């Protein structure tokens, strides 16, 4: 007869606290850790972790699995990279509360902001809810591999409370504010993790309009977050508009934290050029926390940007007028047409027409790089389209065009928008080293045709721990960032730690085998939709509530994931 359900034997344990590594065993019973150290009993199942590291499951604080958690059982790519807890509803976009008449409007917002095809949401969502508590009940009833928690999103809340006036961004009146505060309290009581919004000017609807929350008055945010104060729980998540200046935008954090008493978390990145304005933000973060508030910045450990390619949402020629002639052809026929000298001349000489702001990133030649296998997210500047063009005495357009032809249209590009200051990871490393910063912005479940950053946990371990080319974290520190530090930033203070009595969310990782692979296109979305996916090798086991959900980088089919109701 077995003494435990599962024993992980002989691993090097990074317990998530940031403390010293220890060698030992971990025993698990009834979904919780029963013992750590030298375990003498027998397990019904045992994992040999000799030569491997054993970590808590990672906590991904910024995802958009609001839809995928309904139509899919695997929350990949996140669960492929050691994540056992994912937070959705970020950026203030989501699907509840929502009346039937507003389904199309919310799809339009999500399609534009998060690059999820409208038909995928129309076909994939049951829409058998109206209120946010009802939405949580639907999520809770589903099967999935990892745990999820959800923010109450601002865009649907505003439209639900204000109708067409909310969608058209009219100012909220006193009755509107009272209603949103009440609905926020209701959501917190039902198990929302907090309230989320976006103020980012480049967040647009699919038809190019501004999202309902853009330029909402700070008083509106204070009123809604008052609902969290009423409930005594909840985190405020916000995407600030750095384009208008941090001194102006950070006042949102200061006012909401002071008025509500609730913690805040927001996205922070460095520019690639210009003065390091992000250091000023770190100073403001220190000031907030020193004054008794709590604020945390989420940092992508690698360049923020897009993946571009002919099969994806954007590529370097997508808004050239002549591209319209072949835009609807299969890729093979597009490439054949591009070999025609006349079309080549036209596409190389034409300027972009107006379109979604994201499209322009695929023409920023100084920060557009080839992305091959294994993917290099920190390439030397001379590998940019501009750098290669300067070396060859041609135009960047020609370098990009020839890459597409040489790869038969399969070649990918990395468009590095930020976090690659002066062509290095120095700024990302410095921000991640700050006590009030955590890794984040993986965006799993969104940007299906343009971004695949949910692999950042693997990247952090590979780039900053294993390679450590000038910018290093020791293993215990990196694991702490990915697990307990991230969990505490959103109020999940008991997660991300390996200790007796804690929930058995665990990774067994072979650092010698750890590799990140080139993003690939998979076609597994509702209505036949496609998405970018990125695999890793090196995860010997990922465990959720004591059940092994992945073994040697493959799903086991186990579905122990649950909805987390509240902090």
ZIHUCOR-V724086 format. One record per helix or strand of 2 or more residues. SS is the DSSP state (a for helix, b for strand). FROM is the first residue (numbers start at 1). TO is the last residue. If there is no record, write none. Layout:
# ZIHUCOR-V724086
((SS FROM TO) (SS FROM TO))
This chain:
# ZIHUCOR-V724086
((b 4 14) (b 22 29) (b 32 37) (b 43 48) (b 53 56) (b 58 60) (a 68 71) (a 78 81) (b 83 88) (a 90 92) (a 100 114) (a 118 124) (a 132 141) (b 147 153) (a 154 162) (a 164 167) (a 174 190) (b 194 198) (a 218 231) (b 235 239) (a 242 244) (a 246 260) (b 264 267) (a 278 290) (b 295 299) (b 304 308) (a 321 325) (a 331 338) (a 341 349) (a 357 363) (a 365 367) (b 368 371) (a 381 383) (a 385 392) (a 396 406) (b 412 418) (a 421 423) (a 426 432) (b 437 439) (a 456 467) (a 475 489) (b 506 509) (b 515 516) (b 520 522) (a 526 528) (b 531 533) (b 536 537) (b 539 544) (b 547 551) (b 554 555))
